[in-house]
Amino acid sequence: MITTVTGRHIEITDSIRTYATDKTAKLTRYFDRISQIEVVAGKTDQIHYDAELIVHVEGHDHFVAHGKGEELYACIDEAVNKMERQLTDHKEKLRNRKHPVKH
C-alpha cells in the first residue's frame, strides 16, 4: 500500500506526514483491497484547514472523504473516520450481495 501526503498552500512537516500515515495505515482493517492512499492537506483561509483523503481500491472507483476545521490534526481524524465508515459500508454491501440472508 502506497501512502502519499501532499500539501496545498501549506508545508507538510515530518510530524504531519507521520501522523497522517499512522492514521491511514489503520484503514486496511476495514477493507483489505486498498492499493493507494492520498492525503491532501490544505489551508482554506487564515485559520481554517482542509484534509482530503482519497483511497484507491481494486475493482471499484476511489473513495473520497473530507475533513474541515481549525486544527489540521482534527481534520485528518475527521476524514479518516468518514473513510472508515465508507469502507465498512462498501465491505458490508459486497458481503451481503454474495451471501444473501435467508429468512
C-alpha positions in Angstrom: 0.0 0.0 0.0 1.4 3.4 -1.0 0.6 6.4 1.1 1.2 9.9 -0.3 0.9 13.1 1.8 0.8 16.4 0.0 0.1 20.0 0.9 -2.0 22.6 -0.8 -0.9 26.1 0.3 0.8 24.6 3.3 4.1 23.0 4.0 3.9 19.4 5.2 6.2 18.8 8.1 7.6 15.4 9.2 5.2 15.3 12.2 2.1 15.9 9.9 3.4 13.3 7.5 3.9 10.7 10.2 0.6 11.4 11.8 -1.3 11.1 8.5 0.5 7.8 7.6 -0.1 6.3 11.0 -3.8 7.2 10.9 -4.4 6.0 7.3 -2.5 2.7 8.0 -5.4 1.6 10.1 -7.8 1.7 7.1 -6.6 -1.8 5.9 -8.5 -3.2 8.9 -11.8 -2.2 7.3 -11.1 -3.2 3.7 -8.1 -5.2 2.6 -8.0 -4.4 -1.2 -6.6 -0.8 -0.7 -3.9 -0.1 -3.2 -3.1 3.5 -2.6 -4.0 6.3 -0.2 -3.6 10.0 -0.9 -3.8 12.6 1.8 -4.1 16.2 0.6 -3.9 18.8 3.4 -4.6 22.4 2.7 -5.3 25.8 4.2 -8.6 27.4 3.1 -8.1 30.8 4.8 -6.1 32.2 7.7 -7.4 29.9 10.4 -9.2 27.0 8.7 -7.7 23.8 7.3 -9.0 21.1 5.0 -7.9 17.5 4.7 -8.9 15.4 1.7 -8.5 11.6 1.8 -8.6 9.6 -1.4 -8.4 5.8 -1.2 -7.9 3.8 -4.4 -9.5 0.3 -4.1 -9.2 -2.6 -6.5 -12.4 -3.2 -8.5 -14.1 0.0 -7.5 -13.9 3.7 -8.0 -11.9 5.6 -5.5 -13.4 6.7 -2.2 -13.1 10.4 -1.1 -13.6 11.9 2.4 -13.1 15.5 3.6 -12.4 17.0 7.0 -12.6 20.7 7.7 -11.8 22.7 10.9 -9.4 25.0 12.7 -6.8 22.3 13.5 -5.1 20.2 10.9 -4.8 17.1 13.0 -8.5 17.1 13.8 -9.3 17.5 10.1 -7.2 14.4 9.3 -9.0 12.5 12.1 -12.4 13.5 10.7 -11.5 12.5 7.2 -10.2 9.1 8.4 -13.4 8.5 10.5 -15.5 9.2 7.4 -13.4 6.9 5.3 -13.7 4.1 7.8 -17.5 4.4 7.5 -17.4 4.4 3.7 -15.1 1.3 3.6 -17.2 -0.5 6.2 -20.4 0.1 4.2 -18.7 -1.0 1.0 -17.5 -4.2 2.5 -20.9 -4.9 4.0 -22.5 -4.3 0.6 -20.2 -6.8 -1.0 -20.7 -9.4 1.7 -24.5 -9.1 1.6 -24.6 -9.4 -2.1 -22.6 -12.6 -2.3 -24.3 -14.3 0.7 -27.9 -13.2 0.9 -29.6 -13.6 4.3 -32.4 -16.2 4.3 -35.4 -15.6 6.5 
